[in-house]
Amino acid sequence: MELRPFWEDAAARPGSAALTRLTGDRDLAEECAQDAFAQALRRRAVEADKLREAAMLSPIEGVADPEDEAPAVPDDRLRLMFTCCHPALSLEAQVALTLRSQAGLSTAEIARVFLVSEPTMSQRLVRADNKIQRSRIPFRVPPAHLLPGRLESVLTVLYLLFNEGYSGGGRVDLGREAIRLARVLAALMPDEPEALGLLALMLLHDARRAARQDAAGDLVPLEEQDRGAWDRAAIAEGAEILERALRRQRAGKYQIQAAIAACHACAPSVAETDWPQIAQLYARLARIAPGPVVELNRAVAVAMADGPAAGLSLVDALRDAGALAGYHLLPATRADLLRRLGRVAEAAEAYREALELSGSDAERRYLTRRLASLTP
């Protein structure tokens, strides 16, 4: 029996968002949603029992029957994301709970996207669950006028979902589903430039997907990618959507990242890329959305614009500050800059450090090749 992606047949089943509104029981609704979206044979055996259990509960007083009104969000999965992103919880808790309950990510996977340890993320999820129970936070599909207040969290969820599918970990369908949901969201909220910016960012990155890995599944760095394999239609669409967003004169972090992606996508080669412009965009991004990952990316752009020594000073400052401890891309970036400076022994040590921290087979093979290239 062929297993299909967990969202493909969601429309053929009773809506999980409808169950949420009908039962008002967060645990039951979340359990139903997880089963509805899980890629496992067991879902077909247990889902019917859970739906029957939900259907036996009486509608909550004051809550309209979901079939009696048009939903504010025309997609069941997106409705559930808006439902999970309750403003009574912190942004991180909203996103983490949504990734767990609606995207099926494990605690380890969620910890990785937040750059924390698995025990730390497990504790945060438990605290969030406890707060929901203690504060009796209602698990309801929000009406249309409350959607803007939850938009930032939903955008973050979609962004992280796309990254998980784009990172080369074998979950390509997650990235495609994130793009589909971003399209729905951009159509639903066309006056929100960040919704447009996120869609543009996804399209511009996804356009390069075919060239990011070779036939063996190994990572291909940007300077070695076959730009003829990039999807020019997706690049054109992403650039057009970005222009529409930027015309609203409310540039946010997703629009700036999309502008950076457009600089890469529209350049004929790495050498002809406008690296000073990219460095300036990262500096602007660091002002509105500061964080060590942004600084690490800015260091790479500065290294390309002003030379590896300038980039290395920024990377070393991050390392000395203890930022991104345990994040393999910090020593990997440092190793590449040291290699370009001819500091071979230090580069080899940094590559070994990155290898110890990397959890991806494809990344480990790439780092191993880089390390081997330093040996005569």
Secondary structure, DSSP 8 states (H G I E B T S, - for coil): -----TTTTGGGS--HHHHHHHH--HHHHHHHHHHHH--STHHHHHHHHHHHHHHHS---TT---GGGS--SSS-HHHHHHHHH--TTS-HHHHHHHHHHHTS---HHHHHHHHTS-HHHHHHHHHHHHHHHHHHT-------GGGHHHHHHHHHHHHHHHHHHHHTTSS-HHHHHHHHHHHHHHHHH-TT-HHHHHHHHHHHHHHTTGGGSB-TTS-B--GGGS-GGGS-HHHHHHHHHHHHHHHTTS---HHHHHHHHHHHHHT-SSSTTS-HHHHHHHHHHHHHHS--HHHHHHHHHHHHHHH-HHHHHHHHHHHHHTTTTTT-THHHHHHHHHHHHTT-HHHHHHHHHHHHHH---HHHHHHHHHHHHHT--
